[in-house]
Amino acid sequence: MTAKEDRLVSVIIPVTTRHSEVADLLREYKAGLENTGHSYEFVYVLDSGLPRVRESLEKLKAEGEPLKVVILAKWFGEGTALAAGFANSAGDIILTLPAFRQVQPDEIGRLLELLADETDMVVAQRYPRLDPTFNRIASKIFHALLRTTLDFPFGDLGCGVRAFKRKILDELQVYGDLAVFLPLLAHQQGFKVAECRTAQARDDAFRRVYSPKIYLQRLLDILTFIFLVRFTKKPLRFFGLVGTTIFAIGGIATLWLVFERLFLGVALADRPALFLASLMIVLGIQMLAVGLIGELIIFTHAKDIKEYNIAEIIE
Amino acid sequence: MDKIDLSVVVPLFNEEESVGHLHRAISEVMSGQERPYEIILVDDGSKDRTFEIAKGLAQEDPHLRVVRFRRNSGQTPAMVAGIEQARGEIIVTMDGDLQNDPTDIPRFIDKIEEGFDIVVGWRYNRQDKLVTRVLPSVIANWMISKVTGVPIKDNGCSLKAYRGSLIKSIPLYSEMHRFIPAMMSLAGVKISEIKVKHHARKFGMSKYGLSRIYRVLLDLLFIRMVVLWCERPIQSFTLLAGIPTIVGLGCLAYALVEALMIDGPASFIMFGLAVLYTALAVFLVALGLLGQLIYESGNVKTESFALLTAQSSVSTDASKVVQT
């Protein structure tokens, strides 16, 4: 970064179920950020009450720490907590940090250094990974999936350490759980996203065994994201493809059954296959109709949807 | 800001070799018009030096404006962005690959001045590969004109001229630029189609292939629906629901006849089918109502386009296209 221009960095820490001792971690983060030459504001977002965290944050505040604490009324998930943090911060640069030790705190300053003029976002990649083999393989599969389906070239979407410029938020509509996918969204929208290898914290390397529900949840997240990115503007492309396929299968099956009835003398009325084929025709038409309705919604709101992102205008 | 009469909008994607020629050719034609004009180049996230070259040109030419996208967004969004930036009363759009000839532009402008709302180019002598480009395009155009009722021979030609206030109010997204004439016909605009020159590609590669057909088909289906919706709102979906109703009733009749005439158990399958198809009919009517609701609450109203046309009170014949 050129010279040491003093910019306000908003450090946003969403606190969910997994969190370390607040006071210790804050001290470590502050130490890590000390020599970067920026000024900081710390914004904690508590996802639901979390009375003990709140207590210790209030204690820190009483001791004179300049903290901002946002408390969500109920459990909304990390994405929403982040979005609440974005809305309640003022800095040009936003740095999100997890509420537990995920990377070595003294490495965090490097992200801000990398966030130079040309780069819009820097995401940390925990490297080398200290996790047990099982978690590492699960993570590899997850990211391979991201790479092939969404062309996302980075290796650690699960790491909450990210630094980016506020203009990203101004240009992307970040709502709901999408904040978790912010690097993905930014990359897709043509922002320059860089990756920074940071040492993983020892605490982070324990064996995590999630329930199947969590894995399913992640898979659904990716599917939602693919749908949002690829088809939100053209719902008929998606529903039309699925609908016509089902319709075609049903139609061909019906024709075959009718052919058998007419020319081969096989009775038609008592065959469950006829029912199945008709069901597919009906389902196909319904899919197409739903796609048309989706398309109509986009069409009538086309003026509110921006499909492009202007980087600059030269006159 | 000075009043500008004419805007030329050109989307560019990886056209570093063409940009210079293009700018020179358009400037030559436009300066001959002796009216205030502007050229808007939209760089659709090119990976090559298109933007740097265009930027350099813009520093020397006060008529030139360059809009740069962060990422590649497609031809229609690029045109939309250009049209939104354009300040001219007449907006001309064209391709950035030098296949359209800028010397055709004055004829387009004349047509608009004559009182047409949109002038469409017809590449009557296309210089593209027959099987992969021209043939699909001929089929697509034939279908588009049949389905939309607007007999334009070449919907895919980018060289078009519009009345500025009108085109700015048309919902454009995705690959809708192909359907602008059809959409505008809803408002009863006057459309003119004129023959334009078409050159073989000198530089770069063609960016579109066969895969478009499927998308065009779906878009067409949708446009057809919008056209229907605008003309005969609920009736159209109810008519569509008539088909499954008939099928369902047929199945019911079959089942009843079988049950009453022939001794034996009634066909559950046929009864089931009757219920299934009737349910589909009800579903379609319900969706038709829902669609109507969405359409009414949305901000696209064909009536509002009509107010922007040149002679909205005179011209109500939507499908009238003048060929020259």
Interface residues (C-beta under 8 A of the other chain):
Chain A: Q188 Q189 G190 F191 K233 K234 L236 R237 G240 A269 D270 R271 P272 L274 F275 S278 L279 V282 I285 Q286 L288 A289 V290 L292 I293 E295 L296 I297 I298 F299 T300 H301 A302 K303 D304 I305 E307 Y308 N309 I310 A311 E312 I313 I314 E315
Chain B: G45 A54 K55 A58 R65 V66 V67 R68 F69 R70 R71 N72 S73 G74 T76 P77 A78 V80 A81 Q85 P171 L172 Y173 S174 R215 L218 D219 L221 F222 M225 V226 W229 P244 Y254 A255 E258 S267 I269 M270 G272 L273 L276 Y277 A279 L280 F283 L284 L287 L290 G291 I294 Y295 S297 G298 N299 V300
